[in-house]
Amino acid sequence: MQTAGYCKVLIVDDEVLIRQGIKYFIDWEREGFHIAGEASNGQEALERIEELRPHIVLTDIVMPIMDGEQLTKEIKSRYPDIEVIVLSSFGEFDYVRSTFQSGVADYILKPKLDMQHLLTVLKLTAKRIPALQTGQGGGERSLTMERLLDSFMNGFESSFRVEEVKQFFPHAHFRLVGSNDRGVAERLTELPQSVQVLLPQPQERTAHAWLINGNETAMSAALQMVKNRTSANGGAVAVSPVFSRLEELSSVYRDSLLKLLQYAFYLPELDVLVFEELPQPRPAPQPFLLNKLTEAFKWGQFNEAFGELRDHVSAMAACYTLDVFEFKSFLGNLIFNMTVLLSNMEYNSKSLETSKYEYFKKIEQSRSANEALGILDDFIAEAEHCIASKAADSSNENIKKLLQYIQNHYADPLTLTEVAKHFHFNPSYLSSYFSTHNEEGFVDYLHKVRIGKAEELLQAGDAPISEISGLVGYSDHSYFCKVFKKNTGLSPSQYRRQYRSNGK
């Protein structure tokens, strides 16, 4: 870019709107100035000064990292030929006075920032630079392509004449080709009968993009070339629709190119994304009901809860128009809320409490929806392990309580229904639960305990067998004898005689 004869200006302010407002409010190059760059703090400004070597630095006073006062001192120490103009508020007079002592050329009050006044101050300051031949009022200077594209990319109203634009872009059609990976974006080679330019890349933009200007044939050739040369080893490449006016550049970049690159997160199988060739998007699912998940956790319905959750996030991932940040935030919120739920329910979730931050980080860094869903699955697997650990502990404790209750109440007329009522179980569930966690079912275990107690009584004395049957919970003497023989192989009387004949 040719800037010879121009006075180069660096704008330093931590507010991007201030920088952009100054940069685009006036046609600086027609006035003999070139906005060489921007910086958001003093430290960044020093790096840009070394690179750009501006004639004038226009700086704010209050900024993070390094303020305008310190920046002024550094500039005057390292680059005494560079002039400094300070932007300040009314309450910063002491700072302004300090900067004057350091050698600033002038200062302008921000609340009364008037672009014509700023232009006047810049021109007066430029005259103080002996080595600079500014050629004030240089309307005859040639337009630069960078300035042209930068203006259109930032969506500012254009004062450029048609013939000025055509000197750089003579053809009727435009197309953007871009990628988040600059190396991928630069794989394009020259197309015949076309102009190809890598767009300016300010810090605020994320995608690297080529602007292609050519006829209809060149537009089709560009698309085909991208498809042929793109490798799955690199990042996704987006191809915008064809547009006919350079004034559309900002909206096409924002509403077409950036959206296509976002869609790549959900469509990793596509190396090249072209608007008109995208698959039909699926509708977004209804909002997820967190209270429903909470209720399912409360009732121990974890399998159902995790199943519905997986179905929901899979439906979200199938909707490629969903904002990627929103999708990742949703997964992060799920992990956070499930960890809190399990902790509140007194599950051993210490490992989850520690690892959740690693899950957050992995989701944030995930490059595709499938990768993010895999990370959520890893979290669910760890959560299920925590749940299973407590379930096993809880089951052991519950079965102990059940067995102890039977030991304490075997002489009572116990039934499955009565025990289930005491422990707030459904009778059929208790029956299944008991069989799952004990060697015998409920009835068999109750008989085992009662017969064991009957054996002790038969061994201990001469109490009538009919009395013993009642003492161990059997109201029917004949039924007691039948159960006793089934469990020991002997009738109660045979058992007593054999015990005594053995000398026990």
Number of C-alpha atoms within 10 A of each C-alpha: 8 11 16 12 16 25 27 23 26 25 25 29 26 20 13 14 10 14 20 15 12 17 20 16 12 13 15 20 23 17 20 23 26 22 19 21 20 25 21 20 24 28 17 15 25 18 12 18 22 11 10 15 17 21 24 25 28 22 30 27 25 19 17 13 10 17 20 28 23 16 24 28 18 16 22 16 11 12 15 12 16 19 24 29 24 24 23 22 16 12 8 13 12 10 19 23 14 15 24 18 11 18 17 22 20 18 20 20 14 14 10 11 13 13 13 11 12 17 15 12 16 22 18 13 17 24 14 12 16 8 10 15 14 19 15 17 14 16 14 11 17 12 19 14 18 15 16 16 21 17 20 18 21 13 14 15 11 13 9 11 8 9 10 16 15 11 11 14 20 17 18 14 20 26 28 28 27 29 25 20 16 15 12 21 23 15 13 16 11 11 16 12 12 19 18 18 15 18 18 15 13 10 7 7 11 12 21 23 28 21 19 24 27 22 17 14 12 21 21 13 14 24 18 11 15 21 15 10 12 18 15 13 8 15 21 27 28 31 25 24 16 16 16 13 10 21 17 14 22 18 15 20 21 14 12 19 28 23 19 27 22 21 24 25 23 22 23 17 12 16 19 28 24 18 15 9 8 14 9 8 11 13 13 15 15 9 8 13 9 13 9 11 21 17 12 16 19 13 8 13 13 16 12 13 16 18 10 14 18 16 12 17 20 15 16 21 24 19 19 25 19 18 14 19 10 10 17 19 15 14 20 20 13 16 22 17 15 19 21 15 17 21 15 10 12 11 17 17 22 13 12 23 15 10 13 17 14 11 21 20 11 16 23 16 12 17 15 20 25 17 16 23 19 14 18 22 14 13 19 18 13 16 22 15 14 18 19 14 14 16 14 11 11 12 15 13 11 16 16 13 13 17 17 12 14 18 14 10 15 19 19 14 12 14 13 16 14 13 18 17 13 10 14 10 15 13 17 12 11 21 17 12 17 21 16 12 14 14 10 13 16 22 14 13 17 22 19 17 16 24 23 15 19 22 17 10 19 20 15 11 9 10 11 11 18 16 12 20 25 17 17 22 21 22 16 11 14 12 12 25 19 14 19 23 16 11 14 14 12 16 16 24 13 11 18 19 13 13 14 11 9 7 7 8
